[in-house]
Amino acid sequence: MLFIAVLSASTLQAQEFTGDVANGKSLFNGQCAACHKLDKKVVGPALGDVTTRRSKEWLYAWIKDNQALRESGDADAIAIYEEYNGSIMPAFPGLSDDDINDILAYTIEGSKPKEVIVDPNGPVTTVVAENDNTVLLYILGGILIFLVLLLARVKNTLKQVQGEGVTTLAQDANIFTRTALKNPRIVTVLTLLVAVVFLQQLYLGLMVVNVDTNYQPSQPIKFSHELHAGTNQIDCNYCHSGARKSKHSNIPSANVCMNCHMYIQEGPKYGTEEIAKIYTAIGFDPESGTYIEDYEQKPIKWVRIHKLPDLAYFNHAQHVTAGNVECQTCHGPIQEMEEVYQYSPLTMGWCINCHRETKVDVKSNDYYKDMHAKLKGKYGPNAEITVEMIGGLECGKCHY
Amino acid sequence: MAENKKYWRGISELENPEMVKTLSEQEFPDQISNEEFLGNKENLDSTHTSRRDFLKYMGFSTAAATLAACESPVYESLPYVVAPEEIIPGIANYYSSSYYDGHDFASLLIKTREGRPIKVENNKEAGINASANTRVHGSVLNLYDATRLQRPAVNGQESNWSSLDKEIMAGLAKAEAEGKQVVVLTSTVLSPSQKKLINTFGAKYTNFKHVSQDPFSYSEKLDAWQEATGKRALPMYHFQNAKVIVSVGADFLGDWVGQSVSADYAKTRIPGKDMSRHFQIEAGMSLTGSNADKRYKLKTSEHGEFLAALYNELASAKGASTVSGVKSSMQNEAKAVAKELLNAGNAGLVICGGNNKDHELLCIAINDLLGNKEITVSHKIRTYLRQGDNKAFKALIADMNAGKVGVIITNNLNPAYVAAGIANIAEAFKKVPTTVAVTMKYDETAQISSLVAAENNYLESWGDFMAADGHYSLQQPTIKPLFDTRSFEDNLLKWSGLSADYHNYIKENWNSNILNGTQWSTVLHDGVYTATSSAPMMDAVVEGFGSSLNLDLAGIGARVSKEAKAIKGLEINFNQLTGMGVGTIANNPWLLEFPDPISRVSWDNYLTVAAADAVELGLRHWNESNGALNGNLANVTVNGVVLENVPVFIQPGQTIGTVGLAVGFGRVGAGAVADKVGVNAFPLMAGAHHAEVKVEAIAESKHEFACIQLAHTMMGRDIVKEVTLDTFLASPGKTEDFTGWNEPPRFETHKGALTSEDANLWDDFDHQTGHMWNMSIDLNLCNGCGACVIACHSENNVPVVGKEEMRKSRDMHWLRIDRYYSSDITTENAAANGYEGIGLFGKGATDMYADMEVPSQSPEVFFQPVMCQHCNHAPCETVCPVAATTHSAEGLNHMTYNRCIGTRYCANNCPYKVRRFNWFEYHNNTKNFGDNYAMNEDLGRMVLNPDVTVRSRGVMEKCSMCIQRIQLGKLEAKKDGKALKDGAVKTACQSACDTNAIVFGDVNNNQSEVFKLKKDQRMYHLLGEVGTQPSVFYQVKVKNTTA
């Protein structure tokens, strides 16, 4: 009887909260995950079974503006508020009923055993179009070989007709090579060709020495920019706070991680394993939720990816704050990188090229006021001012 | 028969051929002989490596290694675990602090990067001028000196604090039980809190004494002030109010009574109607003497007579009683000076040097006659920078020798070094059961002390100071102690049984006694505090003597006459070199390599001798083929104490009959770099700053000097332009018809006479659009002190090359201060002196130029700071084959180190000789340049400026006009979205210059100071005739000389 009741209840809910689970997941991770988990009480209660505990209307009201709900005298709302020592959950007036439906649908789907999870909008494997070419090439190659063999046969038949001795393909090649090598013109052309190809390859090879595009070392913590900057939309400057102010865009210290990870103790991919590494570094006990006293802190040894040589001076603030350059301009689609790699070559040619092409926003910054007036006189009233025009190609701007 | 002939290789072979044979066979006994190795057929057969194979393997492995080397190394990047709130990596923090080492005092800002102090700047908020001198600018390097004491020591063995504390407490208890004295021996205590703490510490002991002794004592001066005013403190001198300055032997711009007066002095040196006239009467050539309008040479022993004569002149004019029976050798000069002083009225100032009570009393009397009280000499505000008492110190030594002292604690003073001439300190220390040295170094005193308490550096500790009445300053730590050290005050707190730490102790003391309601945090931020009411911490203020100055004129007269006659032979004057002072922070390669402003000698101290005396004594100078200077050595005897092998330097302007010798060198235990440099003059110096001396030349002796300026005079060229004040006031410098006193050089062309600016072949750069950085250097305000040189050193990671390289003129200073002497022969007076034509029948042009090389006996001295002039038609840029040095639109001459291939064409083509070539790798080269721990030790490297590249071997470098500061200033303005303000960017040399001689800015901003200076009548370009159009320009020197 009880079993039937539960079963019927759950089927009822499954029908009731039909929403987009994928959207629900991303909304949950973005908006709720800082304080809630599905299976565990963190700052707020576990939400895996919230739909069994609360009515749909109550949930809508609570999520949109829990304070109003409490003020209306709702007993459940007041009880939960008191249970969590009066910590206030922010209001989410921006979430539509559909959004909430999606989230609630995710709370049901997400708390089912893992193998059951099916992502309907997950990536679909499609056959890559390039593969077709390979097949065609094989066929073409086959035809060519067949033609060569055919011609050899024709040649030998003709020779037999003329009464000459038959030669194999290898012998023909041998004779051809000997004749060709005795011809000084051919030898000269060949030598030149080989030399040019060799030098070109050497040049290309040397040009990429110490150019580490796509350098993707493995890091001590499997930190995903895709999750943090992409899915969760955390501003780059929240962690890399130096980028706006200083020459260094610093790697965040562990205490910055702890701002969120004091509560978010489990990640979607690696569970607690990777987040625990932060706790080891800083000395935090996730069970009791407190810092361990007199803990010998262990700095995290990240592997540096972007490194300019010491002879080049680069200042993040100059580019990010003064120049309004997006992080992605140099670091690539960082919000899509599960693991960070070096996107740009970071060569001097690359820097210079950008300085040639990038326009300076001289109008909105008063620093350029006088300079802009004079630049208009020099380059014409409507000229776009590039970094080059304000001295951005001078050696001493980066080398001192 | 030839085969039978036998040759012996030595007499031993003849005598014992068997032994020689055995020995020769065993010459390389441990190695297998070639025959044995190659002769073993089995061995050879078993190896399958043929010569060809070997070459193949070699080739492949070399290629593989080369390829592998292309792989970039993996760099780790470790962020903070918990980032300190105030640190943003890459951004400098500044903390206000103070410096006091028992000798020098300064109010500072300490620049730190990622928690490391890297630079010392002046704190311009300071109410009194306490700007950093050369030494204080270098002091940041001493923090990272690995030869500092790293932990306490007990009886010569490294120990820990608990055993040291136990030993000291036992020693103190024993002394108290036996009724012996407990003594704290320091240099002048400037700190109100420290003074209070010493008294608290001493209150527990019945026989407690605190004795102060200055390293370079002015004890008798203080006695004179006590006698005259009842208060043993020197007055504060207000040079900015002085119209006529008469200094009798006082080197107030170099080393005098501690008050930093150069900024005040500079205020009166701005050319105009109010410009002061400065007379200097001195024996040796001092920094102050070099800046004087009129310098008279006089033996120090006759200074008393001169002061008496000056007093008499003034007294007879004012109708006061005179000193009878005194006759100065410079009676006429005294008369002339007195006339000037009388004209100046109460804006006159007379000061004296030396450590002589009578001289100081005469000065007090003269200033009283001038009526300049509170105008140029303040009795209300006294300075406390020198409080040492020679009498108390001598009494202490007597007590120690008599076994009356149970415990002696020394701090901020190295008596075994600085007082070696006053008493035998080592003997006296042996008689004291417990001797405690609180010191940073295992120095001369620490070596004879049973307990050594390793002390913090000033950048690691709290402190407070009252340099003058009502003028307070704070010292705050900017880094945690690097070693297991404790500050003196924390020691005292511990030994007094108090649990407070010194930070809270100061805070409490200030809040209850000094601040009078002002917030502690405000004062800590400013670093300085000026009390409105008079100082409560020091002795009661005595309002001077009013009209009741009663001098024993007859006694003084008799004593000064006697003093002048006492020295019959040569007289020695003890002084300090600008870079070394009394040697408190001697182990500093920057300061040791700093060329003295006068002699331009680095890595040495030396006996300065007048040219005429040198001939008489048989001493000479000569140059090696590469220009390096050599000199003789001499033995110097004062009062029976002999100092052997003293290098002799022939100094123009040295008074005949006198020699000079600087203290602060010849150390034992100051650190590896300082210990081998120079000779120790302190044992010769007993209280007085001069004495009779015997100098004996050592025949055939040779000393190698590192003197980097070989030309003494300007040879008739307008390198330093000079004009008299009268001319300056009467006529314009630049006129339409080119008749002014500061006309640019012109060239005859087909268009008529043109200046180099108008007559040139080059295309001009566009310097109108953005900034145009220019620098003005006022030769009137520059006194040659060299603070800028050391500031540049520390800002720009300039390497230290050592004495041997300096001798080869391979100094790396980006900024040098050239010093020129005037010569008796000038092109103007050549004809009058009999130089005619090419000199077929007598003296001609070649003779004239040869004689012009010789500086005058009483030369005028000129200082000229020279750095890269950032020419807008730069000769260096056109000759660089790889375009490593290029021009910027902002008027700077860029130097790109990574592009430079070291042809040195640029240096050869530079008319100003400001380019410096890295002949060696000066960093990470411990073998050859280990002395420069700033670049060769992990600890020392912490001082490097992370914004400036450390240059490698084989590249050229030079002044960049502190481009890192320019870029930072521009960036800050861009970040704020505001126009760049004038003065927002200051070069390191500019901010170190407390006289404002160096002004830097954008001349395209017509509100800027440098724009006005460029339009000034006095503006000229160095070597203007070359047509390089430099961005650096100079202001003509104006001398206030009477015709």
Interface residues (C-beta under 8 A of the other chain):
Chain A: V209 N210 D212 Y215 P217 S241 G242 K245 S246 K247 H248 N250 I251 P252 S253 A254 N255 V256 A281 I282 Q297 K298 P299 I300 K301 W302 V303 R304 K307 P309 D310 L311 Y313 N315 A317 Q318 T321 A322 S364 N365 D366 Y367 K369 D370 M371 K374 L375 K378 I390 G391 E394 C395 G396 K397 H399 Y400
Chain B: C70 S72 V74 Y75 E76 S77 L78 P79 Y80 V81 V82 A83 I88 P89 G90 I91 D766 Q768 T769 G770 A884 T886 S888 A889 E890 L892 H894 M895 T896 Y897 N898 R899 D947 V948 T949 S960 I963 Q964 Q967 K970 L971 A973 K974 K975 D976 G977 K978 A979 L980 N1004
